[in-house]
Amino acid sequence: MDDEYTAGYREPCSQCSAVDWGITDECHFYCRSCHNVIERTRDVEDTGFVQGGSNKISSIRKGSKKKLERGHIWMVCEGFQFILRNQANALLRLGVSPQFKDDVLCPLWRLFLQRSRLAYTSNPVKSSKFRVQDVNSYSDSAAESSIMSASATDGESNPPSVADSNAENASDYSGSMDVSSYLSARLRRKRSPLSMMKTLALIHLALVWSREALTLSDLLRLVNEGHVPYVNAYEQLPEEMKVVGKDALLFRVESIPSHRVVHKEAQALVLFLQLPAFPPVTCETLLHPELLSLRYLTDTNLPDELHLWVCRLMEQAGMADQTLHTFDPHSCPVLPRYDVQTAALIIVTMKFLFGLDDQTEWNLSNEVGNQSDSGDMFNLRRWYRLMQTALMRAQQRRRQDIARKQWKAKKLIFPKNNGAKRTMMKKKRIAEQVQLCFEKLSSRPAGVQEVSPSSFRFCWGDEEGSDGPSLHHMKLDGVVSQKHNLLTPSNSTYWHPGLKKCDRRRCPSSHYSDMEPTLPRSFVWLLQLFSFLLDVKPSDLYEEVLKVERQVIGTKTHCDVSSRKKKTRTSARTKSSPRTLERTCLTGGESGKTVSDSS
Amino acid sequence: MDDLDRELGPYEPVEDFSDFSVDNSSKGGTNVKHPNVNPTMCLETPRETGFHRSTRICLEQIREAILHHRWQEAAEYMACYPQLLEDTCLPLAQQNKELLWRISINILHHHPNSTMEDYNNICERMKHSGIRHHLMICLEHSFHLLLHGQAEDAKWQLSSAESWRHGKESAAQHQRAKLIQAYRSLLDYVIWCDKRFSNSNNYFDSDNQGMHNNFRQASLNLKEILKSPGVWDSFILSYIDMLELYDDHEEALKILNDYAYNNNFPPNPNAHAYLYRYLKRHDASEKNLMRVLKVLHILVPSHELMLDYSTLLLNSENEADIQKALGIILDMLDFTCWRTNMDVWKCLKAVIQRLEIQEDWENFVCEKMALRKDWWPALHFTSFHASKDLEENPELWKVKASLEKVLCPKQTLKYTADCVTNGKRT
């Protein structure tokens, strides 16, 4: 036991030059060969000065060897199954219909296991340590059955439950047993068949399949706020499943993936699973832009009347069709991004009504302001001021929440190396103690304050704690007028950047950062507002806006024109005259007019 | 105990103590280091994890709060920050510890509700979090204890730091260890002083054994430390103070001479000043005193002791000494800090008076003033100076006015009372 303390001290004894140190009862070092006591003592750290702390670690060291993490033998996909189940349960608690878990997510998960040859297969993924033997009979039948119509089963059953039979053979085993096969595969193909992000992608697919009103950005927000377990989700694994060593590489989470990344993953997954067409997303479904836009209009305090125009626009562009919003391997092979698309639709509608060229919208606001009965008329300037302060506040709050967020788990994933384990525990202990000290000093606990889950970022109305008065009932009379018995926007111009599609592979970086300085400020601000709302990058939203514009204005005829127009527009811009801008946008403006006239 | 391999890496000094550097010459004074904060810590990187983003923004918030002295807010964010220590990115571990330590103690220094207990707590944690900063933290801790008047505790801290050993690591930090020793001895001196003044009548009683023990402990270390080149001003003063009480003049003189004249030490005007004052206290001969001041004059012509020097020179009968005195006083007056000093001007007047007895004194003054005649009038003898001196110190004006013609005989200067009285009348 002395050796642990004296090992670091390799000076020869001054009396006999031997290097063989022991520790006396008074904690002094002494030479074992000549019994010469030297001045050096055992590290001060272990004396009683540090209250409690150091005793803890030594007791753990002693104790742990005997009852060394002896848990059940388990496989990585089992671990993920538990996590997926916990996530699904959390969603059920938040009000998602119970069919989501049993009828959709569970079969999806099984299909995934089968397709990735992790289970339900006669030809499993090769694992160096472990071979699946007796699973075959069990899995074949499951694989045969039509996956998506499988009857409700308990998500907790362990399909590849071979582990128990082998438990005796590997009694000193701890941690998942096949993690190394995942990691070597990861190194080979740069992509592990299972990852924490895959759980989110799977859940997203299942939510879309069951047509729940949760978009991807909603899901990520729930994850971010901790309502759906994701960061340190492994902590909720049963006691017997020890997460040790390399498991960390699969289960430790240090960031929440972005909207874009999860969408990409889900898209890849949908192709990998070779899913059939999804249930149709009709305009009665909450995911459909028609209803989703209502929610976003409410959240951004825009008048309800605007919804009418969003619907008109969709109709005009032929975007109301359900086939456009339903994933189908043949007709619509791209998984729609409902949230981003809806936001883009609202932005385009705003552009039609208000121009958003830093000129028209303010002129319109002035006109509305000058009218005598402007009481319940929507004034964009007023809305902008309200929204801007609320947005600033919310951004500030989000920043504070990010700063305060605690990522590290209470239960650590220890490396198998004992030295590294001790260092980790020590770091953890010190971090905890420093945290405790400052929590006491500031009398405020660390971490983000718990908020109850909500579909809305902002709150409008008269009640306390709201972001401002509600403008939902406001009329759009100031910006639309009756012409030939048809409501027509008084703004007749529409500007848009070049709509020519470019090859993603050839210019991988988005054009937004190049374009941003030349775009009208009010438009950029609106992009920022919605990208904050959905927590996506403004560039992603911008791309989607362009996509909608292509749909609305019609790419076929305008492709060449618009690319030419883009040039003239930018050259006009350099002269920085808003009038020329208006003129150069005339072509776009005419098409905008036709949209509203014919509807 | 710890996983030493992780802790031990290529050693880098955390900070340069330019004031107390034990070996300035070898460093060449070029590596003025800023605290070791990686700039990447404050920048967003494209592949940043959420965890790193949180810690980065948290650090920004803390910095913002500290800059605006919002200590409560800083403490709140600080409670969220220690997770940084659990960063799995190992290369940054040392740096993170240092960062955490420095910010923590900074907040504790200023937060209105912080207690000594908190401070001790954090210091102990951080001391044992890594061996790299152990000595630095000990030193910092003892300074803090001293600030709160706990000299004994501070000394205890330093003593325990002194006995701290960690194989190769303590060897690598031997300069810091030396500093710890030096401060421990200084604290011994402080305690020694307390005891000395508490029973001031009889130092050499047997019940003053404790005090003598302090002296022995302090002197043992200080003697060793003062041998190594560096600037040890406060340490040397305390050592000399103790030696004087115990009448060990030989040792004191040896130490002071060494400090002043050893070429291994960086040039230090204070060393000569200390030597001079010591010699003066012990009634050394004027010749000795002047020898010390002569060196000091070369190092710092504007030193306040130059007044003493010229007085000493005036006392001698030698003509050359008087001329030397003139040079020294004129040198002093080259510096604006002495411009309105009565004593210096008076001394100059005395020197001139003594000179006037000599032959050819005017030529000599001209020679001395040759280089100064262009700018001295502007420095000392403008009408503005006249009015200001008249207002603040009429006597000074008188002295200066009488010297004006002597120093700048061929120039017409406006250092007169006329303009002032005229100005007042109109």
Interface residues (C-beta under 8 A of the other chain):
Chain A: E4 Y5 G8 Y9 R10 E39 R40 T41 D43 V44 E45 D46 F49 V50 G53 S54 V231 R252 E254 S255 I256 R399 Q400 I402 A403 R404 K405 Q406 W407 K408 G419 A420 R422 T423 M424 K426 K427 K428 I430 A431 E432 Q433 V434 Q435 C437 F438 E439 K440 L441 S442 R444 P445 A446 G447
Chain B: M1 D2 D3 L4 D5 R6 E48 T49 G50 F51 H52 R53 S54 I57 C58 E60 Q61 Q72 A75 E76 Y77 M78 A79 C80 P82 Q83 L84 L85 E86 T88 A93 L100 S104 I107 L108 H111 N113 S114 D118 N121 I122 E124 R125 M126 H128 S129 S160 S163 W164 R165 H166 G167
